[in-house]
Amino acid sequence: MKQYSKIQRYGNTNDNQRGKHHHCPGTEKYETFYSAHRGKRINRVMYDYRDTDNELFSCVAPTLAECRRKRDEWLKAKEGGKK
């Protein structure tokens, strides 16, 4: 069974304090958490990016840098499809 525990919450703190769960286009939110697998604690980042056209990109990866790399690939693919 997987166990999750939240470490930190990032994003627009004003929206989080007001209880809003959405974010403005062109912004990112991410949360770092631990996942337990076979007794080993694994660090993961849950990442959301709302594009300027209001489309949402989400992923989970070991690091924030990896999440941003995946986001950049997604944005390039989107731009390639529009041409």
GIGI-V356619 format. One line per field, one symbol per residue. burial: + if it has 24 or more other C-alpha atoms within 12 Angstrom, else -. A space follows every 50 residues. Layout:
burial->???
This chain:
burial->---------++-----------+---+++++++++-------+++++++- ------+-+++--+--++--+------------
